[in-house]
Amino acid sequence: MDPARGKILDVGTFGLNQSHLPAHDAGPFDPRNLFASPKNSFEMEIGTGKGTFLVQQAVRQPDTNFLGIEWTAEFWRYAADRVRRRELANIRVLHTDATEFCRYWLPDEIVTVIHLYFSDPWPKTRHNKRRVVQDETLRHFHRVLKPGGELRLVTDHVELWKWYQEHAHRNANLFDIKPFLSPESAREGEMVGTNFERKFAREGRPFMAMTLVKRQAPMAARMSSQSSSQSAANGSSIQPNPRSFSRLPDPSPL
Ligand SMILES: C[S@@+](CC[C@H](N)C(=O)[O-])C[C@H]1O[C@@H](n2cnc3c(N)ncnc32)[C@H](O)[C@@H]1O
């Protein structure tokens, strides 16, 4: 897989990898501080791919900071190079597993929108656990979103759509289900206008979408990044999943 087709890519200061993160048990890491205006609204895209949504939307929202998270090295490098060439100061692209990043590093209530477009469907039952949306990730998304913050989901995959619906209904104490509104950067007839969407649209596939809006949750369902990193440090309950870190293909130093 070589999205760059042999071209030399340079992520500059726009591409980050795990070496830029503190140890997982060193307390939360606030990615808003990566930007010149850290008080601006902060959005994340999980599974950035080639970065098409980010580069299209970030120019239309100059007062919002965007963090793209991508675990495939080739796509991370491609997206970060694209951002560097366009000098889009309100985007950074991080090479890591977004679910681990959310769980172990992100502080509470800092994100306005989490974008998750055309996420890998992992159709085999034994692989379903690799899907980004799980009950546990929804609890972490809820924790890191600001009050009223949104998780925006689009897919072409019928089974994954059913999975999203089941998870949304099961976690109705955390999120209200609302219609999906396309971003300003989407072209006419597009949901978002990502690379995969354009490819699937040419194949005539239908798309399904929803927005999950954060509700104020009952205390018992709330969690804090402090408590998860503390329990990891104590060796008690939650530990980073070494399998998922080993899934990361060779993050290259900048
Ligand atoms: C099917 S592609 C879609 C890319 C892009 N969103 C689009 O619509 O064109 C899914 C991408 O998500 C990435 N991905 C899957 N799980 C991830 C995770 N847990 N953290 C970060 N990236 C992930 C994959 O590497 C892949 O590039």
Ligand as a Chemical Component Dictionary entry (heavy atoms), coordinates in Angstrom:
data_LIG
# 
_chem_comp.id                   LIG 
_chem_comp.type                 NON-POLYMER 
_chem_comp.pdbx_formal_charge   0 
_chem_comp.three_letter_code    LIG 
# 
loop_
_chem_comp_atom.comp_id 
_chem_comp_atom.atom_id 
_chem_comp_atom.alt_atom_id 
_chem_comp_atom.type_symbol 
_chem_comp_atom.charge 
_chem_comp_atom.model_Cartn_x 
_chem_comp_atom.model_Cartn_y 
_chem_comp_atom.model_Cartn_z 
_chem_comp_atom.pdbx_ordinal 
LIG C1  C1  C 0  -11.728 2.739 5.449  1  
LIG S1  S1  S 1  -10.528 3.940 5.859  2  
LIG C2  C2  C 0  -11.417 5.486 5.751  3  
LIG C3  C3  C 0  -10.483 6.678 5.663  4  
LIG C4  C4  C 0  -11.193 8.028 5.586  5  
LIG N1  N1  N 0  -11.951 8.294 6.785  6  
LIG C5  C5  C 0  -12.078 8.093 4.379  7  
LIG O1  O1  O 0  -13.314 8.060 4.536  8  
LIG O2  O2  O -1 -11.552 8.195 3.262  9  
LIG C6  C6  C 0  -10.397 3.747 7.626  10 
LIG C7  C7  C 0  -9.102  4.324 8.168  11 
LIG O3  O3  O 0  -9.165  4.300 9.577  12 
LIG C8  C8  C 0  -7.892  3.923 10.087 13 
LIG N2  N2  N 0  -8.139  3.383 11.432 14 
LIG C9  C9  C 0  -8.891  2.297 11.744 15 
LIG N3  N3  N 0  -8.945  2.124 13.074 16 
LIG C10 C10 C 0  -8.207  3.133 13.623 17 
LIG C11 C11 C 0  -7.869  3.493 14.953 18 
LIG N4  N4  N 0  -8.298  2.776 16.007 19 
LIG N5  N5  N 0  -7.099  4.583 15.147 20 
LIG C12 C12 C 0  -6.653  5.301 14.102 21 
LIG N6  N6  N 0  -6.930  5.005 12.813 22 
LIG C13 C13 C 0  -7.696  3.933 12.575 23 
LIG C14 C14 C 0  -7.367  2.931 9.071  24 
LIG O4  O4  O 0  -5.966  2.828 9.115  25 
LIG C15 C15 C 0  -7.870  3.533 7.763  26 
LIG O5  O5  O 0  -6.936  4.422 7.183  27 
# 
loop_
_chem_comp_bond.comp_id 
_chem_comp_bond.atom_id_1 
_chem_comp_bond.atom_id_2 
_chem_comp_bond.value_order 
_chem_comp_bond.pdbx_ordinal 
LIG C1  S1  SING 1  
LIG S1  C2  SING 2  
LIG S1  C6  SING 3  
LIG C2  C3  SING 4  
LIG C3  C4  SING 5  
LIG C4  N1  SING 6  
LIG C4  C5  SING 7  
LIG C5  O1  DOUB 8  
LIG C5  O2  SING 9  
LIG C6  C7  SING 10 
LIG C7  O3  SING 11 
LIG C7  C15 SING 12 
LIG O3  C8  SING 13 
LIG C8  N2  SING 14 
LIG C8  C14 SING 15 
LIG N2  C9  SING 16 
LIG N2  C13 SING 17 
LIG C9  N3  DOUB 18 
LIG N3  C10 SING 19 
LIG C10 C11 SING 20 
LIG C10 C13 DOUB 21 
LIG C11 N4  SING 22 
LIG C11 N5  DOUB 23 
LIG N5  C12 SING 24 
LIG C12 N6  DOUB 25 
LIG N6  C13 SING 26 
LIG C14 O4  SING 27 
LIG C14 C15 SING 28 
LIG C15 O5  SING 29 
# 
